[in-house]
Amino acid sequence: MNRNPHDPATRLLTPRTLVLFAMIGFAAGYRLVVHFLPGLLPWNFTPVEAMALFGGAYFADRRWAILAPLAAMAVADGVIALSLPAAQVRDWVTIAPIIYACIALTAFAGFALRGRARPLNIAIAAGASATGFFVVTNFFVWLGSGMYAASLSGLTACYVAGLPFYQYGSLPGTLLWSAILFGGFALLSRRYTMLAAAPATA
């Protein structure tokens, strides 16, 4: 039986979309591995921002480009929250909206890569996304956590404390996982030409 090409389910369940979801799902699962096997890789060495950047560049539907990494984050966070003390969960809930907003903005950065997903552009976008995430989230940790003095020295101390998580975690992690996601999809697209069609702009 032939499917109606205008049926939303038919448009969603294409080989291209299924591969994209599979790659992002794997990346979300990897984040759980990093959390539950501490010491295996540097903390924050996760593919979350790379997921959002990749989704923004390649998801045909821009809404899915934003929602898919956020949904993956929410699922992973739900699992992780079950293993944390209530106080840590409350602390996480306080900063979570800022983290999710940064991820959504990374998906918007991915939109700029549509049709321009070349290695240098990807590297610049990945580095900028990781740096923006570091700057914004640490600012709000300083502003709302009460862990640091409400002064310039307190803000500086907050950034210094967060620097290893950026230097050895989110920055190299975002760069590496962007290379894996974008590079892996490029290789698959060469082998399976049905994946190579450019995403819709709507």
N, C-alpha and C positions, 0 to 999 in steps of 0.2 A: 504494500500500500504506500503510495506517494504521500509525503507530508506537504502541507501547505507552507510554502516558504515565508509567508507573511505571519504565520502563527508565532507568537512570542516564544513558546517553548521550543519550536524548531530553530529559531534564531539563536536561542541561548545554548542549546545542546548541539553545538557544532564542534568538530574536532579541534578547531583553534581554541574555542572557549574552554573546552574540557582540559586541554593541555595547560592553559593558563591557570585554571583553578587547581589542577594537580600540582603545579610548580609552587603556587602560593601556599597550598595546603601543606606541602612538604616543609616549606620554610617556617610556617607556624609551628609545626611539630618539632622542628629543630630548636625553636625557642624554648619549648618545654624541656628538651634534653639539656640545654644549657643551664636551666634553672635547677633541675632535679639531679644533675650530676656536676655539682660545683667543683671547680678546679680543672675540669676537662678543657675548657676554653675560658679566656678572660671574661669577666662579668660584663654584660652589655654587648658582647660579641654576638649579636642576634641579627636576623635578616629582616626585622620588621620594617625598617625604613626602606630597605631595598625592595621589599614586597610592594610597598605603596608606590614607590617610584616606577617600578616595573608595571604595575597595574595601570597607573596613569598613562604610561606610554602605549600600552597595548590593549587594554580592555576596550572593546568597541563601544560599550555603554559607559559613559563617564560616571554615572551613578554607581555602577558596580566597581569602577576603579577606586572609588572612595570607600564604599561599603564593605568590599571584600576584605581588605587588610584590617579594617576596624572590627569586622565580625571575627576574623581570625584572632585578633588581639583579645577580644572579649571572651572567646572560648578558652584561649590559653590562660587568661587572667582568672577566669572562673575556676579552672583546675588548680592553678597556683594558689588562689585564695584559700582553698580547702586545707592547704598544708601550712598556712601561716597563723600565728596568734592573732586574736581579735584586734589588738592594738596596732599591729602592722597593717592589717586590712584597713583600719580606719585611716591610717596615715596614707595608704595607697589611694584610697577613695578621694582624699583631699587633692592629690596632685594628678589623678587620672584624667580629669577633663583637659588639663593642659597637654598631657602626653598625647591624648587622642586627637586634640586639635592640631598638634605638630605633625602627626601622622597624616591627617587629612590634608594639611598644607603640602606635605611631601607628594601626595597623589596629584595635587594641582601642579607641582613642579614637573611631575611626569608628563602632564599634558603638553608642556613645552617641548618634550622630546619626541612627540608624534611626528614621524617622518624625518626626524633628525637624530635618531638613536645611534649615533656614532661613538666610538670609544672615548674620545676626548670629551664630548658633550655629556656622556654618561658619568664619566669620572668627575667632572665639574659639578654636575647636579648632585651626585652622591656625596661628595665632600661638603658642598654647601648645605645639604639637608642635614648631615650629621652635625655640622658646626652650628647651624641654626637650632637644632634640637638641644644641643649642649647649652647654648647661651640662654634660650628661653626657659627650659625646665629648671636650670640651676637658679635663674633669677627668681622664679616663683617658689622654689624651695627656700631661698633666702627670705623672700617676702612673707611667706605664710607658715613656715614650719616652726619658727621660734627657736631654732637651733643656733642661729647666728645673730650677732648684734645688729641693730637697725642702723647701720652706718656703712660708710664706704669700706672700712676695714673688714666689717662683717661680710659684705658682699664679696670682697676679694677672697676672704677665707673660704667662702662657699664655693667659689669657682676653683680655687686651688684644690679643695677636697674632691671636687668632681672631675678634675683634670685626668686622673688615671683611667676613669671609666670611659672618658672620651678618647684619650690618647691610645689606649690599648684595647678598647672595647668597641664603642659605637662607630668611630671613624674607620678603622681598618675593617670592622665587620660590615659596615655599609658598602665600602668599596669592594670588598671581596664578594659579598653576596650579590651586589649589582652585577659584577662581572660574571658570576655563575648564572644568574637568572637571564640577563640579557644575552650573554654568550651562548648559554644552553638553548635558548629559544631560537637564536639565529642559526645554530647548527641544525636544529630540528626543522626549521623553515626551509633550509636548503635540501634536506632529504625529503620532506613532505611539503610540497609546494602549496597545498591547500591551507597551510598555516601562514603563508607569507603575505596574504592580502592585508592591505593597510586598514587600520581600524576606522570605523565611522567617526565623523566629527561631531555627531549629535550626542 
